[in-house]
Amino acid sequence: MSPAAHAAARALLADPLTNKGTAFTEAERDQWGLHGLLPPHVGTLDSQIERRQRALAGMPDDFHRYSFLRELQDSNEILFHAMVQRDLPAMLPLVYTPTVGEGCERFSDIWRRPRGLFLSWPNRQRIAEILADPALDRVKVIVVSDGERILGLGDQGAGGMGIPIGKLALYTACAGIHPSEVLPILLDVGTDNAARREDPLYVGWRHPRIRGAEYDAFVEDFVSAVADRFPGVLLQWEDFAGHNAYRLLERYRDRLLSFNDDIQGTAATAVGTLLSAIGRTGVPLSEQRILLFGAGAAGCGIADMLVQALQADGLSAEQARAHIWAVDRDGLILSDMDDLSTGQRTYARDPAEVADWTRTSHGAIDLFDAVANIHPTVLIGASGQHGAFGEAVVRTMAQSVERPVIFPLSNPVSRAEAHPVDLARWSAGRAVIGTGSPFGIADVTQVNNVYIFPGVGLGALAAQARTITDTMFMAAARALGAMGGDTTLLPPIERLRDVALDIAVVVAAQAVADGVAAPDVVIDRDTIAEQMWQPAY
């Protein structure tokens, strides 16, 4: 073999999109000069999966399993995705929440090989040059974060790259997007997490966060470069802090096919699950009293979609908002409070409304007093405050509601507002429960955005949509709400690929109905299913 042939053989094994490891056949080893670089055994995808499953079983904890799977993804994409897709209930918590939280916190400790793009402030003049890489020619889906609000863990800087990597693994597993067509991106504009900046192993730009006009100009340069380089690409905004999440979504949603998963994906998942839950309580949505604990981007997104759903049931926008209360870090949100966000101001109550409330707290109206006076039928947590749904809160709620619906949605587990076992005990087994994190309890539904975003993305791409409308997300939520199982509010995790396909069909059809799809696009289940990649050698 020539030196060039030897180099080509090693490059084939080094590229995770072409490497098959021991599964290269004898003929392929002859053709590519792989003899000697591989052991003589010719394996199969099944035998390779078994070998990795044995390795996973022998590891001491989930973080080591997460790290092992990340390295596998960087060495053999087909094997990695085959493992994930074959056992989604076991793999989902390892490649994404809750384990990805620690993966982001310790991202610099385990960084080994390049994956995705780090677009850093010092390289802001090179964005178009970086995106010009021919290896990116097939990209259809981008997930981007600036690492400022990672799950409930706050600012992780460059470590936030773990989120786009994990989300895109689920796009492939559930929506069948080919791994060469996805691109994780981290906008590294610094971090205000001093522990990260001072860590000698930190891989990001060691500088306080760039903010204000400079930040906006950087994001504008990024969006413009993406629009030029990838016409028709789907861009998912992920884990941006609330003060940026809403305004970036509004600024760019019609310039680029894009959505914010923390706002719209979380809302559609929560509302879809709530529609399933109230089907069990027998109380229609228009008679529910809904209390949101946590009024950031996720909480306000949920409230906005609930208003849409209530309006669809015949209520005016004002009547719909009257069914929703919001409590944030400063207590029940009232219209005379300072520094309210646009989303919070929408759901602020008149102080006169609470003037005669019976209260145990002085100053701000806390969660307990809100529950005691509102008598909510639904309690949703998007606060990141561990244990916020305490015994007194839950017992008080259950005293006045026969089937209270309680969703502690914050993740990872360390940030969950309550443990489902406690919720069941404090409500005498009457609560209808959904959690954001997996707790390993058979009859407790995990209200995970993975039920929504892969299908929304797939449907938008199938329709060649030019924008993603609110009604497309509402269609996804209603479709999800109709899929509940016999014992759980949502379909089992192992059915996520079918769920993504079902949601893609209704989202694409809604895009056509909304007039945002490409002319004469064909929307049917078989056509969309044919676009979904299956990992195989």
Residue pairs with C-beta under 8 A, 6 or more apart in sequence:
1 9
1 33
5 33
6 33
8 32
8 33
9 32
9 33
9 34
9 37
10 37
12 18
12 19
12 32
12 34
13 19
13 21
13 34
13 37
13 38
16 73
16 74
16 75
16 76
16 77
16 80
17 77
17 179
17 180
19 75
19 76
19 77
20 28
20 76
20 78
20 79
20 537
21 38
21 43
21 48
21 75
21 76
21 79
22 38
22 39
22 41
22 42
22 43
22 47
22 48
23 42
23 43
23 44
23 45
23 48
23 537
24 32
24 34
24 38
24 42
25 42
26 42
28 34
29 35
29 38
45 78
45 79
45 82
45 535
45 536
45 537
48 76
48 79
49 79
49 82
49 83
49 86
52 68
52 72
52 79
52 83
53 83
55 68
56 65
56 68
56 69
56 94
59 65
59 68
62 93
62 94
62 99
63 99
63 102
63 103
63 106
65 94
65 99
66 94
66 95
66 99
66 100
66 102
66 103
67 103
67 110
69 80
69 83
69 84
69 91
69 94
69 95
70 103
70 110
70 112
70 165
71 112
72 79
72 80
72 83
73 80
73 115
73 165
73 169
74 112
74 113
74 115
77 179
77 535
78 535
78 536
78 537
79 535
80 169
81 169
81 172
81 173
81 179
81 535
82 535
82 536
83 91
84 91
84 92
84 95
84 169
84 172
84 173
85 173
85 497
85 534
85 535
88 173
88 174
88 493
88 494
88 496
88 497
89 492
89 493
89 494
91 173
92 170
92 438
92 448
92 450
92 493
92 496
93 99
93 438
95 166
95 169
95 170
96 166
96 167
96 169
96 170
96 450
97 151
97 166
97 411
97 412
97 436
97 437
97 438
97 448
98 411
98 412
98 413
98 414
98 437
98 438
99 412
100 151
100 162
100 163
100 166
101 150
101 151
101 152
101 153
101 411
101 412
101 414
102 412
103 110
103 162
103 166
104 147
104 150
104 151
104 153
104 156
104 159
104 160
104 161
104 162
104 163
105 153
105 156
105 159
106 159
107 156
107 158
107 159
107 160
107 161
107 162
107 203
108 158
108 159
108 196
108 199
108 201
108 202
108 203
108 204
109 201
111 203
115 161
115 165
115 184
116 161
116 164
116 165
116 183
116 184
116 185
116 186
117 130
117 131
117 183
117 184
117 185
117 186
118 158
118 161
118 185
118 186
118 188
118 204
119 127
119 130
119 185
119 186
119 187
119 188
119 222
120 188
120 189
120 204
120 205
121 188
121 189
121 190
121 205
121 207
121 210
121 218
122 205
123 130
124 218
124 221
127 221
127 222
127 225
128 225
128 228
128 229
131 225
131 226
131 229
131 230
132 229
136 183
136 229
136 230
138 178
138 180
138 181
139 181
139 182
139 183
139 230
139 233
140 177
140 181
140 182
140 230
140 232
140 233
140 234
140 461
141 168
141 171
141 177
141 181
141 182
141 183
141 233
141 234
141 235
141 236
141 457
141 461
142 182
142 183
142 184
142 185
142 226
142 230
142 233
142 234
142 235
142 236
143 163
143 164
143 167
143 168
143 171
143 182
143 183
143 184
143 185
143 235
143 236
143 238
144 164
144 184
144 185
144 186
144 187
144 222
144 235
144 236
144 237
144 238
145 160
145 161
145 163
145 164
145 185
145 186
145 187
145 237
145 238
145 239
145 240
146 160
146 186
146 187
146 188
146 189
146 239
146 240
146 244
147 155
147 156
147 157
147 158
147 159
147 160
147 161
147 163
147 186
147 187
147 188
147 191
147 204
147 239
148 154
148 155
148 160
148 191
148 209
148 239
148 240
148 241
148 244
149 155
149 239
149 240
149 241
149 242
149 245
149 262
149 297
150 156
150 159
150 160
150 162
150 163
150 239
151 163
151 239
151 384
151 411
151 412
151 415
152 384
152 410
152 411
152 412
152 414
152 415
153 412
153 415
154 193
155 191
155 192
155 193
155 196
155 209
156 162
156 191
156 193
156 196
157 188
157 190
157 191
157 193
157 196
157 197
157 202
157 204
157 205
158 186
158 188
158 191
158 196
158 202
158 203
158 204
158 205
159 196
159 204
160 186
160 239
161 184
161 186
163 238
163 239
164 184
164 185
164 186
164 238
165 184
167 184
167 236
167 238
167 261
167 453
168 177
168 182
168 183
168 184
170 450
170 453
170 454
171 177
171 182
171 453
171 454
171 457
172 178
172 179
172 182
172 533
173 454
173 496
173 497
174 450
174 454
174 455
174 496
174 497
174 499
174 500
175 454
175 455
175 457
175 458
175 497
175 500
175 504
175 532
176 458
176 497
176 500
176 531
176 532
176 533
176 534
177 454
177 457
177 458
177 533
178 533
179 533
187 218
187 219
187 222
188 204
188 205
189 205
189 209
189 210
189 215
189 218
190 204
190 205
190 206
190 207
190 208
190 209
190 210
191 197
191 204
191 205
191 207
191 208
191 209
192 208
192 209
196 202
196 204
197 206
197 207
197 208
209 215
210 218
215 244
219 248
223 235
223 252
223 255
223 256
226 233
226 235
226 256
227 255
227 256
232 257
232 461
232 464
233 256
233 257
234 257
234 258
234 457
234 460
234 461
235 252
235 256
235 257
235 258
236 258
236 259
236 260
236 261
236 453
236 457
237 245
237 248
237 249
237 258
237 259
237 260
237 261
237 262
238 260
238 261
238 262
239 262
240 248
240 260
240 262
240 297
241 297
242 296
242 297
242 341
242 343
243 341
245 260
245 262
245 263
245 297
246 260
246 263
246 297
246 300
246 341
246 342
246 343
248 260
249 258
249 259
249 260
249 263
249 264
252 258
253 259
253 467
253 468
254 467
257 460
257 465
257 466
257 467
257 468
258 468
259 265
259 453
259 456
259 468
259 473
260 297
260 301
261 449
261 453
262 297
262 298
262 301
263 297
263 298
263 300
263 301
264 301
264 305
264 468
264 470
264 473
265 449
265 452
265 453
265 456
265 473
266 298
266 301
266 302
266 382
266 409
266 449
267 298
267 301
267 302
267 304
267 305
267 306
267 473
267 477
268 305
268 452
268 456
268 473
268 474
268 476
268 477
268 480
269 447
269 448
269 449
269 451
269 452
269 477
269 480
270 302
270 305
270 380
270 407
270 409
270 447
271 302
271 305
271 306
271 309
271 474
271 477
271 481
272 451
272 452
272 476
272 477
272 478
272 479
272 480
272 481
272 490
273 407
273 434
273 445
273 447
273 480
273 481
273 489
273 490
274 285
274 306
274 378
274 380
274 405
274 407
274 481
275 285
275 309
275 477
275 478
275 480
275 481
275 482
276 480
276 481
276 482
276 483
276 484
276 489
276 490
277 378
277 405
277 432
277 434
277 489
278 284
278 285
278 288
278 378
278 405
279 481
279 484
280 403
280 432
280 489
281 377
281 402
281 403
281 405
281 432
282 403
283 377
283 403
284 313
285 306
285 309
285 310
285 313
286 310
286 313
286 314
286 315
286 323
287 377
288 323
288 377
288 378
288 405
289 323
289 325
289 374
289 375
289 376
289 377
289 378
290 306
290 323
290 324
290 325
290 376
290 377
290 378
290 380
291 324
291 325
291 326
291 327
291 370
291 371
291 374
291 376
291 378
291 379
291 380
292 299
292 302
292 303
292 324
292 325
292 326
292 327
292 347
292 380
292 382
293 299
293 327
293 367
293 379
293 380
293 381
293 382
293 383
293 385
293 388
293 389
293 417
294 327
294 328
294 381
294 382
294 383
294 384
294 385
294 410
295 303
295 326
295 327
295 328
295 333
295 341
295 343
295 344
295 347
296 328
296 382
297 343
298 382
298 409
299 326
299 328
299 380
299 382
299 383
300 326
300 341
300 343
300 344
300 346
300 347
301 343
302 380
302 382
303 321
303 324
303 326
303 343
303 346
303 347
304 343
304 346
305 470
305 473
305 474
305 477
306 320
306 323
306 324
307 317
307 320
307 321
307 324
308 470
308 474
309 474
309 477
310 319
310 320
310 323
311 317
311 320
312 474
315 323
321 346
321 347
324 347
325 332
325 347
325 349
325 370
325 374
325 376
326 332
326 333
326 344
326 347
326 348
327 333
327 365
327 366
327 367
327 370
328 344
328 383
329 383
330 337
330 364
331 361
331 363
331 364
331 365
331 366
331 370
332 349
332 354
332 364
332 365
332 366
332 369
332 370
333 340
333 344
333 347
333 348
333 349
334 348
334 349
334 350
334 351
334 354
334 365
335 345
335 348
335 349
335 350
335 351
336 351
337 348
340 348
354 365
354 373
357 365
357 369
357 373
358 369
358 372
358 373
359 365
359 369
359 373
360 368
360 369
360 372
361 368
361 369
367 388
367 389
367 393
368 390
368 392
368 393
368 396
370 376
371 379
371 393
371 396
371 397
372 396
375 397
375 400
375 401
376 397
376 401
376 404
377 401
377 404
377 405
378 404
378 405
378 406
378 407
379 389
379 393
379 397
379 404
379 405
379 406
379 407
380 407
380 409
381 388
381 389
381 407
381 408
381 409
381 410
381 416
381 417
381 418
382 409
382 410
383 410
383 417
384 410
384 415
385 410
385 415
385 417
386 410
386 414
386 415
386 416
386 417
387 417
387 418
388 408
388 417
388 418
389 406
389 408
389 417
389 418
389 423
390 418
391 422
391 426
394 404
394 406
394 418
394 422
394 423
394 426
394 427
394 431
395 426
395 427
397 404
397 406
397 427
398 404
398 426
398 427
398 428
398 430
398 431
402 430
403 430
403 431
403 432
404 427
404 430
404 431
404 432
405 431
405 432
405 434
406 418
406 423
406 427
406 431
406 432
406 433
406 434
407 433
407 434
407 435
407 436
407 447
408 416
408 417
408 418
408 420
408 423
408 435
408 436
409 417
409 434
409 435
409 436
409 447
410 416
410 417
410 436
410 437
411 436
411 437
412 437
413 437
413 438
413 439
416 435
416 436
416 437
419 439
420 433
420 435
420 439
420 441
420 444
421 439
421 441
423 431
423 433
424 431
424 433
432 489
433 444
433 445
434 444
434 445
434 446
434 447
434 489
434 490
435 444
435 445
435 446
435 447
436 446
436 447
436 448
437 446
438 446
438 448
439 446
442 487
443 487
443 488
444 488
445 488
445 489
445 490
446 490
446 493
447 489
447 490
450 496
451 480
451 490
451 491
451 496
451 499
451 503
452 473
452 476
452 477
452 480
452 503
454 496
454 500
454 503
455 476
455 499
455 500
455 501
455 502
455 503
455 504
455 507
456 468
456 472
456 473
456 476
456 503
456 504
456 507
458 500
458 501
458 503
458 504
458 507
458 528
458 531
458 532
459 472
459 476
459 503
459 504
459 505
459 506
459 507
459 508
459 510
459 511
459 528
460 468
460 472
460 507
460 508
460 511
461 531
462 504
462 508
462 521
462 523
462 527
462 528
462 531
463 507
463 508
463 511
463 512
463 516
463 517
463 518
463 521
463 523
464 517
464 518
464 521
465 472
465 508
465 511
465 516
465 517
465 518
466 516
466 518
467 516
468 511
468 516
469 510
469 511
469 514
469 516
471 510
471 513
471 514
472 507
472 510
472 511
472 514
475 506
475 507
475 509
475 510
476 503
476 506
476 507
478 506
479 502
479 503
479 506
480 490
480 499
480 503
483 490
483 491
483 499
483 502
484 490
484 491
485 491
485 492
491 498
491 499
497 532
501 525
501 528
501 529
501 532
502 525
504 528
505 523
505 524
505 525
505 528
508 517
508 521
508 523
508 528
509 523
511 517
512 521
512 523
517 523
